[in-house]
Amino acid sequence: MAHTPGSTFRTRCLIAALAALTSTVAPAAEPPAADAQRTGAALKEIAGLTMPESAVAHPDGRIFVTEIGEFNKPGDGKVTVVHPDGRTEALVSGLNDPKGIALAGDQLYVTDMDRVLRIGLDGTVSELAKPGDFPHKPVFLNDIEIAGDGVIYVSDSGDDKGQGAGIYAIAPDGGIRTVLGANAGIVRPNGLLVDGPNALLVADFGTGKLFRLVMKKGGGKPSLKLLYSGFGGADGLVRDRDGALYVSDWKGGKVWRLGKPRSAPQLIAEGHKSSADIALSADGRTLLMPDMMAGKLVFLPLK
């Protein structure tokens, strides 16, 4: 279609007006929370930690990590907060050898050498269980797991030969009983995972075996079933939202996945210095793996 001088002038005016409007209207800013979530999801690792052992994710995206510091050196351990954008800060300092960590409501529960601590998200600390409260003197309290009925299970890996090892149950009223004693089929109990009513999966750090422990009502002798072996220094246990089980190998720096109860373990990560107690991220898409000897928290994407 032919253009008249008048129509050309009107067209130029319209183009200029649209250009001016475009230059003055800025795109809507993305909410800070969305930006933080995107940044956090892209994290590959958090370095600069001192002997990180265990991690747990809060629903708001924060991650809490135990840092042992130097083994058997009282007072140099801490719990560190990793924010979604990768920033870190100490929640609690002055601990001894903090290892396992669990979250229930707004409280963290941490094993600290020979005691169990309750830590508020504001940093307040109280002793849930002191050394003298246990049926036997604790040697190396390690992992911690909270069941749906409020019972807290704690593993004691004992000494290098398994002496003093065991598994304890802390009732909601504070009473502590022995679930499994030393020399009862598991050499050095480490990772714990609730596996149905009155049942636990237990990783044996001493033998690299995975067991299912069923506790009898009324305090009877528990039954123990060997599920798998070959996990080196078996450490952490966690399930994803599809029910797949993950097992970490501290000695070999590896992580395995078991898709089904009877499926063969699949190696999904290796080459790390010491894969410690693993956990699931808040969105369920990532495995949180403290690499203790490397001083890192590693993010392993789940497919």
N, C-alpha and C positions, 0 to 999 in steps of 0.2 A: 504494500500500500504506500502511495506517495505521501510525503510529509510536507505540510505548509510551514512557513516561517513561524507562525503562531504556535502550531503544535510542537515544533522543535523547542521553542523557548519554554513552553509549559513542561515538556519532558525533562529539560535540564534542571528546571526549578525543583521538580519532584525528586530527581536523583540527588540533588544537593541536600534537600530536606531529609531524605532517608539516611544519607551519609552522616549528617549532623546528629540525627537521633541515635544511630548506631554507636557513634563515638562517645556519647554522653551516658549511655546506659551500660553499666558494668555487669558482667555475669554474676549470678548469685553466689555468694561465698559458701563453700562446703562447710558443714558443721564441724567444729573441732573434734568431736567424738568420732565422726566418721573418718576423719583424717588420721586420728590416732589408731583406729582399728586397722586401717589399711597399712599404716607403717608397721604396726606390731605383727601383722600377718606376714610381712616380708622379711622379718628378722630371721637370720640364719644361725646366729650364736651370740651369746653374751660372754665376753672375755673378762679377765681381771678378777676372777673369783678365787678364793683360797680354799682348796679342797672341798668343792661343792659335793654334797652327798645325795640330797633328796630335794624334790620340788613338788609343789601343789599349786593348781590354778584356781583363782577366785572367779566367780561368774562375771565380775566386771572387767576381766582381762588381766588383772594383776597376777603375778606369779611370785610365790614365796619360796625361797631357796635356803637350805641349811648349809652353812660353811663351817667345816670342822676347824679350820685353822691348822695348827700343828697338833698331831696326834698326842694325846696324853699330856697336853699343856693346858691346865685349867685357865679359864678366863679369856681365851682368844677366839672363841667360837661366836657365831652370830647367825641371825636370820635376816636375809636380805630381801628387799622388795624389788622386783623387776616390773617397771611400768610398761604399758602397751607400746610406748614410743621408744623403749630400750633403756630409759634412765634407770639407774639403780640407787638405792639408799638403804641404810641399815634400819631395820625395824627394832631389833633387839641386839645388843652386844653384851659381852661379858659372860657368855656361856662357856661350857667346857668342851665337849665333843658332840655337838648336836648332829643327829643323823636323820632318822625317819621323821616325816612331817605329814600331818593329816589335817583336814579342815572340816569343821562341823559348825554350821551357822556362822557366827562371827568370832569363833574361837579356833586357834591353831593348837594342835597337840604335837609335842616334839619329844623324842627320846634324847636325853642328854647324858651319855655315858652310863650312869647308874641311877638315874631318876627320870621321871616323866613330867614335863612342864605343860601348863596351860597358858597360852599367850593370846591376849586380845589383839585385835587389829589396830588398837591404839598404842600397842607396845607394853601394856601391863603384863607382868609375869607372876605366876603362882605355881607352886609345886603340887601337882596332882598326886604324885607318888614319890615318896622319898626312899632312899636305899633300904632303910629298916622296915619299910612297909611290905616288902616282897617276902615270899616264903623262903627264898634262898637269896644270898647276897648277889646282886647283879654284877656281871662281869663286863659285858659288852652289849648293852641294849642297842638294838639296831632299828628294825622296821616297826611301823605302827599302822594299825588298820582299825577302823571304826565300823561296827556292824549296825544294821538298821535298828536293833533294839537298844542301842546305846552302849553296848559292851565294847571296850577298847582292848584290842589284842596287841601284844608287844613281843617281839622276838629278842632273844638274848643269844648272840652268836658264840658266847663263851671265849675261851682262849684259843690259841692256834691249833690245839688238839681237840677242841670241843668241850673241854672241861668247864663246867658251870653253865653250859648251854641250856636253853629251854624256851618255852613259849608260855606267856602269862596272859590271863584275862582280868581286866579291871572292870568291875561291875559299876553301874551308875551310882550305887551307894558308897563306892570307894573300896569295897572289899577286893582283895587280889587273890587269885588262885592259880595254881600251876596247871596248865593244859597239857603240856608235854615236857617231861624232864630230860636231863642229860642222858646220853646213851640209850635213847628210846627209839632209835631207828633213823633219826636225822642228826647228822654230825654237827653242823653249824647252821641252825635256822637263820634265814635272812628275810627275803621278801615274803610278805603275807598278802593274801587277797581273799576276801569273803567269797565263798562259792556255794551259796545256798544256806538254808537254816543249819546252824551248828556245824558248818563245814568251812575249812580254809584250804586254799592252795598255799604251799610252802616251798620256797626255793632254798635248796641246801647249798650254801656257799662252799662247804667243805668237799662236796662230792660232785657238784654240778647236776644234781638230780632235782626233779620236780615231783612233789608229793601232793596227795589230797588227804587231808586230815579231817576225820569226822568225829566230833565230840559227842560222847554219850551223855544223856540226861542223868542227873543225879550224881554226876562226878565219876561215873564208871570209866574204865580204861578206854581211851580213844582208839579208833581203827585208823590204820595208815596204809595208803595205797600208792605204789610207785606209778607215775604216769609216763614220764620221759626221763632220759638221762643225756649227758653230753653237752651241758650248758656251761662248762668251764667253772668259773667262779660265779655261780648263779646268784643274781642280786635282786633286781626289781621285777615286779609283776604288775600288769595293768591290762584291763580290757577296753577295747574301743566301743563305740555305740552300736556296732554290728555284732558284738560278742566275740570278736577275735581277741586272742590272748597274746601278749607280748612279754618276752623274757629277756632281761639284759644279762650280759656276761662281763663282770667287772675285770676279771683277769685277761680275757681275750679282746676286750673293747668291741664287743659285738651286741647286736640285738636280733632276736628271732621273732617271727610271727607264726602263730598257730591258728589257722582260719576256722577249723572245726576240732571238736574234742579228739577225734581219731586221726586228724591229718598230720602229715609229717611237718616238723618245724621248717620254716622258710627263713633263710638269712636275709635280713633287709638292711642291715648296716654293719660295717666293719671298719677297721683301720683307726679306731679311736684308742686312746691310751687306757682308759678305765671307765667303762659304761656302768654308772652307778644306778641309783633307784629312779626308775622312769615314772612318768605321769602323763596324763592326757591334758591337752590345752582346753580352755573353756569352750571353744567352739567345736571341739572334737576332731579337728582336722590335722592336728600336729602332735607328735610325741615329744615330750620334754625330757631330755636326757642329760643329766649332769655328767660331764667327763671330768672325774675328780682330779686325776693327776695332771690334766691339761689346764685345769682352772677355768673351765668353760661350761656354760649351759648351752647345749646344742638343740636346735629345733629340727626335727625330722618329719617332713611332710608325709601324711598318710594318703595313699592312693585309694 
